[in-house]
């Protein structure tokens, strides 16, 4: 499954809001979605958002922090992307 840049961001934001779905995606081997999440979280919330949309910035910072606290930062975006490309 190939995701566009917009789909990657929307997928990552949805998963950040629903961290309980990550184990399900792992079990179902939905690598592209997991890669999108790992890449988005590794980039962190854009500092520009603090000026343009402070509420969204705070939300993303809170969600990414929770993602890391739960240990999901161990997801390797590069490895997941390879798995996603191999599956196609």
C-alpha positions in Angstrom: 0.0 0.0 0.0 1.5 3.3 -1.1 0.4 6.4 0.8 0.6 10.0 -0.5 2.2 12.7 1.7 -1.3 13.9 2.8 -2.4 10.3 3.5 0.7 9.7 5.6 0.1 12.8 7.7 -3.6 12.0 8.2 -2.8 8.4 9.1 -0.1 9.4 11.5 -2.3 12.0 13.2 -5.1 9.4 13.5 -2.8 6.8 15.0 -1.3 9.3 17.5 -4.9 9.9 18.7 -5.5 6.2 18.9 -2.2 4.6 20.1 -4.1 1.4 21.1 -4.4 0.6 17.4 -0.6 0.2 16.9 -0.5 -3.5 18.1 -3.4 -4.3 15.7 -1.5 -2.7 12.8 1.6 -4.7 13.8 -0.4 -7.9 13.9 -2.0 -7.1 10.5 1.4 -6.2 9.1 0.2 -2.8 7.9 3.8 -1.5 7.5 3.1 1.6 5.4 0.8 3.0 8.0 3.2 2.3 10.8 6.1 3.8 8.8 4.0 7.0 8.3 3.5 7.2 12.0 7.1 6.5 12.9 8.3 9.1 10.4 5.8 11.7 11.6 6.6 11.2 15.2 10.4 11.3 14.6 10.0 14.7 12.9 8.1 16.0 15.9 5.5 18.8 15.8 6.6 21.7 13.6 7.8 24.6 15.7 6.0 26.9 13.2 2.7 25.5 14.4 3.3 27.1 17.8 2.8 30.4 16.1 0.2 29.5 13.5 -1.9 27.0 15.4 -0.9 26.8 19.1 -3.7 24.4 20.0 -2.7 21.9 17.3 0.9 22.3 18.3 0.1 21.5 22.0 -2.1 18.5 20.9 0.6 17.0 18.7 3.3 17.5 21.3 1.2 15.8 23.9 0.4 12.9 21.6 4.0 12.4 20.4 5.2 12.5 24.0 2.6 9.8 24.9 3.8 7.8 21.9 7.3 7.9 23.2 6.4 7.2 26.8 4.6 4.1 25.7 7.8 2.9 24.0 6.6 3.2 20.4 9.5 5.3 19.3 11.3 2.0 18.9 9.4 1.7 15.6 12.0 2.1 12.8 10.5 4.1 9.9 13.2 2.9 7.5 12.7 -0.8 8.3 8.9 -0.4 8.1 9.1 1.3 4.8 11.3 -1.6 3.4 8.7 -4.0 4.7 5.9 -2.0 3.1 7.7 -1.9 -0.3 8.5 -5.6 -0.2 4.9 -6.4 0.5 3.8 -4.7 -2.8 
